[in-house]
Amino acid sequence: MYKAWRKKDFKLIYLVYILIETRGTIMTKISNWNFLFFAWFLASVSTLGSLFFSEVMQFPPCVLCWYQRIGMYPLAVILLVGLFPFDPKVIRYSFPFALFGWVVSLYHNLLHYEIVPESASPCLQGVPCSTVFLNWFGFVTIPLLSFISFSLIIIILMLLRKKVAK
């Protein structure tokens, strides 16, 4: 029992050592195309997910959800066009959409988690912006999924911009 624990412990220490030693080279080994592909993949999954929730699950989108869709749907197309062939200018064209969607999703999350009062909501008619249709693990909601997606796309675009500038 003791020897088995020591082998596992050694493997963990070795894994941490490898991660520390290769920290600087991981970023250089990932190609620009892969960064852009991952951003496109996130935008496509988010687009298909929002369509699934509204068309298949019949969750009606609120006003803020529509604004977030305005930011996400073009990203799936713009990033795809920038992939074939790789065009570094795609960062310039896609970043405003991602930033717009991120700001709207941040505001939507503040409404959703009742940090901003419902009276400050633009959802005056139809579905209220604070309606919870999905609640995974007690805290993962549709606006949070949107916020995470926009945040990851922005981070990837910023890393890609830094990498292309070198």
N, C-alpha and C positions, 0 to 999 in steps of 0.2 A: 504494500500500500504506500509506504513512504517513498520507494523508488519511483512509482508511477507518478506521484505528486511532483517529485523533483524533475522528471522529464517534461511534464506539462509546464512547470514553472520556467524551465530553461527555454522551451519553445516560445513562451510568451516574451521573455526577456530578449531573445534573439529577434522576434518579430518587431518589437519596439525599436531595437537597434537598427534594423534594416529600414524602418520607416524614418527614423531620424537621419540616417546617412543619405537616403535618397530623396529627402524632402525638396531639395532644390532642383533635382533633375526630373522629377515627375512633371512639373509644369512645362519644362522644355520638351519633353517627349510627346506630349499631347499636341497633335497638330491643330492648326487654326480651323480646319474643316471639321474636326471632331467637336470642338467647342461650339461651332455654329450648328452642327447637327444636333447636339444635345439641346440647345436652345430651341431649335425648330421642333424637336420631339416633345419638349415640355409644352410649347404653344399648341401643338397638334393634339396632344392628349387633353389639355385643358379645354380646347375648343370642342372636341368630341365629348368630353365629360359634361360640359354645359349643355350641349345638345341632347345628350342622354337624359340629364335631369329634367329638362323642360319638355322634350318630346316623348320620351318613353315612360319616365316616372311621373309625368304630368305635374311637375312642380312649376307653377307660374313664376316667371322672373319679375322682380321688382324693378323700379326705375334705376337704382344703382347697379343692379345686375346687368341691365341693358348697357349702361355706360361702360362697365367692365368688359362686356362683349365687344363693344366698339374698339376697345384697346387690344383685346386678345385675338379676335378673328383675323385682322390684317397681319398680325405678327406671324401667323402660321403660313400665310402666303408670301410675305416679304422675306422671311428667313429661308423659305424653300427656294425662292428665286435667287437668293444670295449664295446658295450652296452650289449651284451648277452653272457655270464654274464659280469657284470661290471668289467673292467680291468683298473686299474689306470695307467698301462704302456702305454695305448693308447695315453696319453698326449705326451709322449716322441716320439712316432712314427708319430703323426699327426702335431705336432708343426712346424717341418721344412717345410712341404708342405704349411702350412698356412702362414708362414713367407716369403717363396719364392713367393707365390702368392701376398702377401701384397706389397712386394717390387716392383714387376712387375706392379701391379695395381697403385701404387703411381707414378711410372715413366710414366705409360700410362696416368694418369690424368694430370701430368705436361705437357705432350705433347698435350693432348686434350685441355687444357685450355690455350695453347700457352705460358706457362711459360718457357718451354724448346723449342728451335727452331725445326722446322720440319726437318732440316738438321741433327739433332742428333737422328733421328728416325731409328730403324732397319728395318722399312717397306720400302724396296727399290723397290720391285716388288709387284704387286697385289694391295690389298686395302691399302690406306694410313691409318696410325694409328690415324690420326686426323679427320677422317671422322665421322660425327655426324649422326647416324641412328635414334637415339631416343633422344628427348629433352623434358622431362616433367617439367612443371613449369618454363621453361627457364634455368634450370641449372642441372637437374638430367639426366645424360647420362649413357650409359651402363658401361663405365669404372668407373664412380662414384658408381654405384650399386655394382660392383665387389669390389671396395675399401671398401665400407661400410660392405659388407658381410665378407671379410677377416678380417677387423678390429674387428667386433663383435665376430667372431670365435676365434681370438687370445685373446681377452679380456676374453671370456668364458673359454678358456683353461688355461689362467693364474689364473683366480679365482678358477678353479677346482684344479689346481696344489697346490695353497695355501691351499685350503680346505682339500685336501687329505693329505698334509704334517702334518696337525695338529694331 
